[in-house]
Amino acid sequence: EMLTGRSPFQGDSPVAIALARLSNEPPDPRSLAPVSDGTAGAVLRCMARAPADRFEDVAALQDALRGGGCELPPPPKLDEQSLAVLPFGYRGDADSDYLGEALAEELVDVLGRVRGLRMVAFAATIGRGPQAEPRETAAALDVAHVVHGTVQRRGPRVRITVRLVAADGTQRWTERFEGVVEDVFALQEEMSQRIAEALRLELGTVRHAEAPREAIELYFRARRSFLVDGYDEVAGPLGELETCIALAPGFTPAYALHAAASARSWFTSVLRQSHGEAGPAAERSVARALERAPEHPDTHLARGILALQRIDLPEAARALAHAVELAPTLALAHLYLGQLQLEAGQVAQAESRLRAAMSLDPTIAGMAQLHLARIHFWRGDAEGFAAQLEGVRQLSEGSPLQVARVRATAWSGEPRWAEAARADLGQLGPGLAHLVVLADYALGEHAPAAVDAQVEAFLETVDNARFAAFVRQILVELHTHRDAPERALAHLEKLVEGGLADLDWLLRCPTFAELREHPLFRDAIRQVRVRARSVIDLDVARTATWSS
């Protein structure tokens, strides 16, 4: 205590201190104060639990100190992925003073499910209270990082400030999160998940201390752009990640994120009509990530997205489920799993997972709302559909929104949706000419044969099976809407031959009310049901959503 300024074993009572002495090794004095190796070695030998390991007598200790102390190896390197969470401080109405402690406990539970993190149980930190000094806490619990923070409540609004402090007292990261108290338990769950994901990403960079700060900043900037821009643009994040890798070749998270962005770029580049090398580039990037970052969650997210582009749905489900097992708070993996569950006909599970993805990361809300809009429309909830599309529109008026509007006219027979799409498509540039043709066709323009000829010519240039299938699904809907069932069935045959597994589309799309009686359509349902079963049998539901 004289050397370091604190006693080696701490507790709320003499009994607690005695129990700590019996169950814990004393902390290395060098982790608490500038103490020489020899002196630290002498102190630890004095405090050895077994009498045979201590000095024989005071004279032996005196001789050791005169001779420079005891030989001692360098301090053990802390596990950089070890973490303790202190109770959060609280400021606000007295009737909610439990929020700080409850949120911290929930955060420990969520972080405990992240593969690779070593979490200290909340029971070991709750007695220290929110005012505990992080550096002392890290030393006492033998962890590399301590999380602490504050919860402020004013009326229904809550602001949470979280800090990540290293064992040496350096503050590595801080961020604010805000929410509204409608359901206290839901708020705790949502906030703890969002905080846990931010901490997971930050801790993922800690083990790469050699990476220059510029590379780390490029990585986080690219990640945000990748999520915020959704389906519209990934060229920017890819360029930033390539620069990041050039600056820090050993920074493995950049390889994993580059693979995920490349895999999605294969789909989005077709919309921009600049897709020549996107497929091979995605294949190369995913292969590189599997070699350089085989256990990073983003690597398996990328593997799942790539399999989805090939319409290898069992492989996609396996990869995405593994990504969620590695990082239960990885929102984009939940989003794609929700999409797979929706197509397999597991509508309730899909809706729960899509909403969980939005809760985990609000920046991907637009992508989730496109799928939720379909769920609402097909259950007869026109208002819910409109609300979801409005949410998408507020984030982006790009091509995914316009495609959803065109399809809504086929589903409902109401021209207003395609009219809105056509008006907006005229402002998005010439690269979306094929979407303009589909919008026109939904509004009664063009002959079915002419539309087929133009779209088939376009599809001959497309090497992405998922994108081609998506276009054909729209054509089946529009041909049915335009009373051209023979052409609709011809495209359906090609879809089934190409591996279609969207059972929900066949069973619930309102446009097909009469077409479902056709023998070819019934046969398509039979074949697709078998494929959907292959996804369901993988039991992706075991990667439970947080809200379930």
C-alpha angles and dihedrals in degrees: 000000000000091000098047106022095242139070117257096234122042137186146142094261141016089261092053090050091050091050090050090052091051097047105032135060114235114262118257105260090221089066090060106037142002097280124157119249092244095050092046089051092052092049093050091048090052089053097046112137095224113067091219089062094056129081114284093233144337092277090059090051091048092051091049093052092047088052094053099273130272128325110257131174119240114284111282113261111248120238101257089212094057115111143176126193120212121208108272119244117244132217121179143050113006093230090068099044090119092069097087095053094040093051092050091050091049090049091054090052092051095045090048089068094056110104113241099020118116106210127194111224115257089236088069093057106031092082092056092064130211093292094061115127108249095217093054090045092053092051095046094048096037095235132140096222141028126201119209135157150143136262117211121190127190113172108310095339122095128192119193122194115195128189132191113209125189123226091259091057096258114142105228101178143002133181141168126229125190133196145155123250109234097130113015094206092049090049092051091049096047096044094045091052094049092047091047092053092049090049092047091056093045094048089048088067096046094078088058098065090149092065113102117246091244090061092050091049091050090051095053092043091052092047092053092047091048091056101036097047092052114183095346105079139003102154091092096053091045091055092048091049092049089054090047091053091048090053095043113021091177095055098107100184088068092059091051095048091045088056093051092048091046093050092052091043089064088068100037095046090064089062088055092046091234099106103124099118100016096102098049090041090054091049091051094046094050091047090051092049092050088054099041102031107020096159099041112115092225090058091061091041086057091047089053095048091048092050089049090056088055091046090241092143100172090054090046091052093048093049095046092046089052090051089054091047089054094044115015090187096056099123098191092056089053089049094055093042088052089053091052092048091049093053091046089058098254092128100162093048091045093052091050092050094046091052090047089054090053090049093049093051120008090192090077093049093112093059092048093046092058089063093040089052089059091049092051095047095048092051089054097256102134093168092052090049092052091047092052092048090049088054089053091047093053089057100039139350092202130128099290091062092047092050090052090052093050090050091048089062090053091048097046107022089232111134095202093084096054090041090057090048093050092050092052095041089060088064097046097072138257095290090083098056092126090058090052089055090053091048090050090048091052087055094054100266127127127026118271092241092053092050091049092050093051095045094045090053089052094047091055087069094050119094096178110098093197093053093046091051091049091054092049091050089056090048092052089053095045095046090050089048090050092049096250099128095161091060091044091054092047090057090044090056090053090048093053091046089052094055104268110184101170098120093162090059092054095045103040111023102118093215091071098059093120099025091062090074092064114103092230091054092048090051090050090054090051094052095043091048089061091051092047088052089060089061095043091049089060085068096223085171087079086076086076121208117238092241095052 
